[in-house]
Amino acid sequence: MTIMSVLAAMKDALLKVGGRAIWKPYFVRNCSCEGMAQHLFNVFNPMIREATKERVFITTVEVTEDSKNSATYISDSLPTT
């Protein structure tokens, strides 16, 4: 059984209890602070770039869980113009 099939089964189980009116499953492959920072960068940077016609972009995302756990994702490539 692959991780994707397990996630699909979990999603199906959640949707059986209340349907989409209650749940909107959103699975993130790596939900650590590091994984969330990278995921948020990958979601929001393209949105920001599109909305500003490439004038604005994200370089860093910082996620803080508490005073003992945080992570910063720094893009490894900057756009060239």
C-alpha positions in Angstrom: 0.0 0.0 0.0 1.5 3.4 -1.0 1.3 6.6 0.9 -1.0 8.0 -1.7 -3.5 5.1 -1.4 -3.5 5.6 2.4 -4.2 9.3 2.0 -7.0 8.6 -0.5 -8.6 6.2 2.0 -8.3 8.7 4.8 -9.9 11.4 2.6 -12.7 9.1 1.6 -13.4 8.1 5.2 -13.6 11.8 6.3 -15.9 12.7 3.4 -18.3 9.8 4.4 -18.9 11.6 7.8 -20.6 14.8 6.8 -19.4 15.2 3.2 -17.8 18.3 1.7 -20.2 20.5 3.7 -18.2 19.8 6.8 -14.7 18.7 5.6 -12.3 20.0 3.1 -9.5 17.6 3.3 -6.1 19.0 2.4 -3.1 16.7 2.7 0.4 17.9 3.0 3.2 15.4 2.3 5.4 16.8 5.1 3.7 18.5 7.9 6.8 19.4 10.0 7.6 23.1 10.3 10.2 22.6 7.6 7.7 20.9 5.3 5.0 23.4 5.9 7.3 26.4 5.2 8.3 24.8 1.9 4.7 23.9 1.0 3.5 27.4 1.8 6.2 28.9 -0.4 5.3 26.5 -3.3 1.6 27.5 -3.0 1.8 31.3 -2.4 4.8 32.3 -4.5 3.2 31.5 -7.8 0.0 33.2 -6.7 1.9 36.4 -5.7 3.9 36.4 -8.9 0.8 36.0 -11.1 -1.2 38.6 -9.2 1.6 41.2 -9.5 2.6 40.3 -13.1 6.0 39.0 -11.8 6.9 42.3 -10.0 6.8 40.7 -6.5 8.0 37.3 -5.4 8.5 35.5 -2.1 12.1 34.6 -1.1 11.6 33.3 2.5 8.8 31.7 4.5 9.1 31.3 8.3 6.8 29.0 10.2 6.8 29.0 14.0 5.0 26.4 16.1 6.1 27.5 19.5 9.2 29.0 21.2 11.1 25.7 20.7 10.1 24.7 17.1 10.3 26.8 14.0 11.7 26.6 10.5 12.6 29.0 7.7 12.4 28.0 4.0 14.7 30.1 1.7 14.2 29.8 -2.0 17.2 28.4 -3.7 16.6 30.4 -6.9 15.6 34.1 -7.4 13.8 35.2 -10.6 16.0 36.9 -13.2 14.6 39.9 -15.0 
